[in-house]
Amino acid sequence: MELATYRAEAEEFTSAIDREYLLHYSGRKEDFDLDPIYARHAALFEAATVEELRAARAPRELARFAAEGHIGREVKDEVSELARREAAAVVRINGDELPFRQAAVVQADERDADRRAAIEAARLEVTARELNPLLEEAHERAADSARSLGFRSMRALCEELGGLDLERLQAQAHAFLVSTDALYEPLLDPELERQLGLPLAAMRRSDIAAFVRAPRLDAAFPSGRALRALEATLAGMGVERGSVEVDSESRPTKSPRAFCAPVRVPDEVHLVFPAVGGREDFDALFHEAGHAWHYANVDRDLPVEARYLGDNSVTEGFAFVLEHLLADAAWLRRILGVEDPDPLIRYSQALRLLFLRRYCAKLLYEVELHGGELGSDAASETYAERLSRALRIDWPRETWLADVDPFFYAARYLRAWAFETRLRRHLSDRFGPAWFAERDAGDYLRGLWRQGQAHDADELLAETCGERIDLAALLDDLRPAG
């Protein structure tokens, strides 16, 4: 297949998949039907096509797309059935029934710790009974498929075609956990007491969603104001709405996780988020807005691999830049009118550390999982042990696969946090502490967004700041506020 033809068909496939994902996970379409899409574009993902792209030294992103698509085609039946089961499943708590997906939102809003635990236990039971057999089948099939393409393991595939230096990142993740071990409890404990009325020693995993929800911060993040705050922020930078469509409607089967669906980059971009109230609305909206406005400003003349298929640490980094405004004293004062932002910043630091340690532990686990050296029993035990140790919470084994995003996306997140930290400081140094209100900063960001993902996060960070991705950069954000 000619490269131009392959690129055109790759874009058609990606657009169709993203539209199907959009319709199903926004709760507007019951089924999640991937079969017709894969059937129409079968030639993209033949093993021979993967080999041909690798042999021809085509752009690495295209070879990765072909390989990941080949694996995706192998597991599409399980993925479709998983989506169907998630949408149809209900959880039962003391005689009450809740849709499985909606139960996560209810759990976050629940004030009673024991009821939160009961909801989580019911969700874990559904996960173990209904989802895990399919997840394990998909995991094993994906690993077999990676080996059939000539890779030693899924890890080897992601390192070669995904451009991930997992050994280096693994060492950084381990060092970050060690460096923050003594800081974790002193930073987290007072915020847990403030938000949930319990210390870290009494915290259960079922409490994390309520901690993220942070109900005691609702006064600073009024319901229904998130969109207005986003619009004011973008206006301050002179950034127009463009092709972004925002969906904040409530639907019973809508995913509890916000997402961006770049159906046609840059001409059709959807931002979907479940409005649950409080700070979490702002957090989800601003994160997904970083994706959405990045994609909506990409140069449409770039090849498909630069518009859709590059290092996702870049688009995640832009998402974190906007999300981090919720921990920015100048933004909190100017946009939300918060007189004393320090309590909000301390909470953000605690939440950030919790997530960073969680993702470092996830990466260390996934390196072992995708190295092909762990069976299901050993993997679930390793997963629970690593997360329990990192977060000092009794972590359940049931989510040992449900908690794993494909193709080492945990690594993309960690790299994105490091990229965002340096880029945010660069914006502040260049345009001032209130960079988010400067049109020159908006022009600068649009210039970066315009490049899509033509450069990976390492290249873009070197270009903008002359630095390398390093998780040690995250430590400065964890210093006491004030």
Secondary structure, 3 states (H helix, E strand, C coil): CCHHHHHHHHHHHHHHHHHHHHHHHCCCCCCCCCHHHHHHCHHHHCHHHHHHHHHCCCCHHHHHHHHHHHHHHHHHHHHHHHHHHHHHCEEEECCEEEEHHHHHHHHHHCCCHHHHHHHHHHHHHHHHHHHHHHHHHHHHHHHHHHHHCCCCCHHHHHHHHHCCCHHHHHHHHHHHHHHHHHHHHHHHHHHHHHHHCCCHHHCCHHHHHHHHHCHHHCCCCCCCCHHHHHHHHHHHCCCCCCCEEEECCCCCCCCCCCEEEEEECCCEEEEECCCCCCHHHHHHHHHHHHHHHHHHCCCCCCCHHHHCCCCHHHHHHHHHHHHHHHHCHHHHHHHHCCCCCHHHHHHHHHHHHHHHHHHHHHHHHHHHHCCCCCCHHHHHHHHHHHHHHHHCCCCCCCCCCCCCCHHHHHHHHHHHHHHHHHHHHHHHHHHCCCHHHCHHHHHHHHHHHHCCCCCCHHHHHHHHHCCCCCHHHHHHHHCCCC
